[in-house]
Amino acid sequence: MPEKKLSWGNGVLELGTFLAIILGTFGGGMLSAAFEGWPAGAGWVLMGLAVFGLMASCVITPVPAADPAHPLRLNFVGELFNQWRIIRRDRVLRLAVIGNTFFWFLSALLFLNLFTHGRFALNCDKTHISYLMVGLSIGIGVGSVAAGYLSGGKIEYGLVPLGLVGMTTFSALLARPELGFTGVLWHLAALGFFAGFFAVPVNAIMQHRPRREDKAGILAAANLISSAGSFLAAGAYYLLRHWPHDTRMIFLVGAVMALGALVYSVMLLPDALLRFLLWVLTHSFYRIRIDGRDNIPEKGGALFVCNHVSFVDGPLLMASTDRSIRFLMEKSYYELRWLNPFARALGLIPVSSTQSPRELIGSLRTASDAIRADHVVCIFAEGGITRTGELLEFRRGFERIMRNVDAPIVPVALVGAWGSIFSFEGGRFFWKWPRKFPYPVTVRFGRPLPPNATADETRAAVVKLINRL
């Protein structure tokens, strides 16, 4: 699937997977009851299902090998280490593989605990225990579809910390001793819902980040590693079950693990938390429509050149693409004490017209180096926020950035943002009532221009995007 549909596709796939788990849970109970004195009968039913699966697999559309020259290695352990070397080179991909393993470890641990908790803590029969499993599975399926929808046609890293916050909260709430069957059922469904928020972007990252020729091997390695995580969950459950002899404490351990994963992910990828906060801001106050997303390079460096109409232009752009964007930011704002930690976490590049020539060239060179390192850099070429709503003349600093840089220039137009509460209108930037809520804004990405495009040519491309009906 194309990158813009990966999150949606993973959401649908996760829903189908956990619907199958639900049907399997009920089916297993029915087989157990129907063939209680004749277990071979259940075996024949399962064999029939396996044959049906084999027949279904035969009609899967064949696709050509991505890397036909890759040799078949019987030493799967050696191949696993080779794939891990490739994974380790990409920090985001490595964290996604670790996160996927953590997801299946925690899922297996909680699934195992449901049997014991339902039997001894809630005094449930087999049927009601299966209801608990169904509640968790439905939550994951619905949460996965919701995550795919809320991702808005991109891989939304910001949903990862949101999912971990929910997993931490509801795992901890499940440890309450006064919680009855109904309360446990609803808490499990909520836990599963937020687990879907975590799983969808993690899966999409693993499918999108590798090179085409490496993708199959990396996904195979990731599945093997996650299976090992599920296997280790059985050992962890055995240890936890015998100490401290309380199934509620296993839920609490799960909450501590989810909290640890949240802290770990925020420390290593702080922009993921900031993307979540900005995602909430932009989707609460604005209704964003995106045109021309296919013009954004999926990989490699690029320079976005955008008109500047409000103080939230940066968050609006970040909410429009899953590419991490390094903005050039006015140095006086960059150095504000309350803003500087966030600016550093997002990798913003301070620049100012009052800098000495050497400092200014240093800032522009930093932007050039970032593009060469396959980052996306964005510059608001007008040099300031428009106070009339009209596009100002473009400064030529970005021409210096793109000198000897082999990457495209992508013209970007923010349409409709001028007049919002964060733009300059009526003689002031703030303290205005919004005309509409949520405020409609369109973000348009134009066709990439060559790296030697001039300021006049780039401005003409942005004007064309603004005036397009």
MOLINZI-V63368 format. One record per helix or strand of 2 or more residues. SS is the DSSP state (H for helix, E for strand). FROM is the first residue (numbers start at 1). LEN is the number of residues. Records with the same first field share a line. If there is no record, write none. Layout:
SS: FROM-LEN / FROM-LEN
//
This chain:
H: 3-32 / 39-19 / 76-14 / 91-31 / 126-25 / 158-16 / 181-29 / 212-31 / 247-22 / 270-16 / 293-3 / 313-6 / 331-4 / 337-9 / 357-16 / 397-5 / 455-13
E: 286-6 / 302-5 / 325-6 / 349-3 / 376-5 / 408-8 / 439-7
//
